[in-house]
């Protein structure tokens, strides 16, 4: 039987600060190095090289806990711990990235809407998967 998860109870924690978010993304990639040669019969060959993860977090601006406050210190170049929860927080299923670097921070203010922000991140070093 499938046990699907709902994002409505998920959250993101930056270091020790919980963010009430609208969404998060995480993409994991594996870089490869081409090793194709004349003996590979016309098929590409390669070796795995570097594994990495990156993503985006989107949230609403909270004037009582601004993203540039320290913590969470969401400014470009900042290195922070990042915890991405999958489903209910009580289940404690999360991606744990001990160190990520904040690569981009964007803010949005709409005359007919709310103020929001997002930040992009890239992993540094190892991580663990939800268990």
C-alpha positions as CSV (number, residue, x, y, z in Angstrom):
1,X,0.0,0.0,0.0
2,X,1.3,3.5,-0.9
3,X,1.9,6.0,1.8
4,X,1.8,9.4,0.1
5,X,3.0,12.6,1.7
6,X,1.3,16.0,1.8
7,X,3.5,19.1,1.5
8,X,1.1,21.1,3.7
9,X,2.8,20.0,6.9
10,X,6.3,20.3,5.6
11,X,8.8,23.0,6.6
12,X,12.4,24.1,6.1
13,X,14.8,24.7,8.9
14,X,17.9,26.9,8.3
15,X,20.4,26.3,11.1
16,X,18.0,26.4,14.0
17,X,15.4,28.7,12.5
18,X,12.1,27.2,11.2
19,X,10.7,28.9,8.1
20,X,7.0,28.7,7.2
21,X,7.4,28.2,3.5
22,X,5.2,28.0,0.4
23,X,7.4,25.5,-1.4
24,X,10.9,24.0,-1.7
25,X,12.7,22.1,-4.5
26,X,15.7,19.9,-4.4
27,X,17.5,18.5,-7.4
28,X,20.3,16.0,-7.1
29,X,22.7,15.5,-10.0
30,X,25.7,13.4,-10.9
31,X,28.3,14.9,-13.2
32,X,30.0,12.5,-15.6
33,X,33.1,12.5,-17.6
34,X,33.0,11.3,-21.2
35,X,35.3,8.2,-21.7
36,X,34.1,7.3,-25.2
37,X,36.8,5.8,-27.4
38,X,37.3,4.0,-30.6
39,X,36.6,0.6,-29.0
40,X,33.2,1.6,-27.6
41,X,31.4,0.5,-30.8
42,X,29.7,3.9,-31.4
43,X,28.2,4.1,-27.9
44,X,28.9,6.7,-25.3
45,X,30.8,5.7,-22.2
46,X,31.4,7.7,-19.1
47,X,32.5,7.6,-15.5
48,X,30.7,9.3,-12.6
49,X,32.5,12.2,-11.1
50,X,30.8,14.7,-8.8
51,X,27.4,14.4,-7.0
52,X,25.7,17.6,-6.1
53,X,22.3,18.9,-4.9
54,X,20.7,22.3,-5.4
55,X,17.3,23.9,-5.0
56,X,15.0,26.8,-4.1
57,X,12.9,27.7,-1.1
58,X,9.9,30.1,-1.5
59,X,8.3,31.8,1.5
60,X,6.2,34.8,2.5
61,X,8.1,37.8,4.1
62,X,7.7,37.9,7.9
63,X,8.5,41.4,9.2
64,X,9.1,39.8,12.7
65,X,11.6,37.3,11.3
66,X,13.1,38.7,8.1
67,X,15.2,36.4,6.0
68,X,18.3,38.7,6.3
69,X,18.2,38.5,10.1
70,X,20.9,36.5,11.7
71,X,19.6,33.8,12.1
72,X,18.6,32.7,9.5
73,X,21.1,34.9,7.6
74,X,19.8,34.3,4.1
75,X,22.2,36.5,2.2
76,X,24.2,35.5,-0.8
77,X,27.4,33.7,0.1
78,X,26.1,32.6,3.5
79,X,26.9,29.0,4.5
80,X,24.1,27.5,6.5
81,X,22.7,24.1,7.6
82,X,19.5,23.2,5.7
83,X,16.8,20.7,6.6
84,X,14.0,20.0,4.1
85,X,11.1,18.2,5.6
86,X,9.0,15.7,3.6
87,X,5.4,15.5,4.8
88,X,4.5,15.9,8.4
89,X,7.3,17.3,10.6
90,X,6.3,14.9,13.4
91,X,7.5,12.0,11.1
92,X,11.0,13.6,11.0
93,X,11.6,12.6,7.4
94,X,14.0,15.1,6.0
95,X,16.9,15.8,3.7
96,X,19.8,17.0,5.9
97,X,22.4,19.2,4.3
98,X,25.0,20.2,7.0
99,X,26.4,22.9,4.7
100,X,24.8,24.7,1.8
101,X,25.8,28.0,0.3
102,X,23.1,30.6,-0.5
103,X,23.6,31.5,-4.1
104,X,20.7,33.9,-4.8
105,X,18.1,35.7,-2.8
106,X,15.1,37.4,-4.5
107,X,12.3,39.5,-3.0
108,X,8.9,40.2,-4.6
109,X,6.4,43.0,-3.7
110,X,3.2,43.0,-5.6
111,X,0.8,46.0,-5.3
112,X,-2.2,43.5,-5.2
113,X,-0.5,40.8,-3.2
114,X,1.9,40.0,-0.5
115,X,5.7,40.4,-0.1
116,X,7.5,37.2,-0.6
117,X,11.1,36.0,-1.0
118,X,13.0,33.0,-2.3
119,X,16.5,31.8,-2.1
120,X,18.6,29.3,-4.2
121,X,21.1,27.1,-2.6
122,X,23.9,24.6,-3.6
123,X,25.2,21.8,-1.4
124,X,28.6,21.7,0.0
125,X,29.8,18.2,1.1
126,X,27.7,15.3,2.1
127,X,24.0,15.0,3.0
128,X,21.5,12.4,4.3
129,X,18.2,11.3,2.9
130,X,14.8,11.0,4.6
131,X,14.7,7.7,6.5
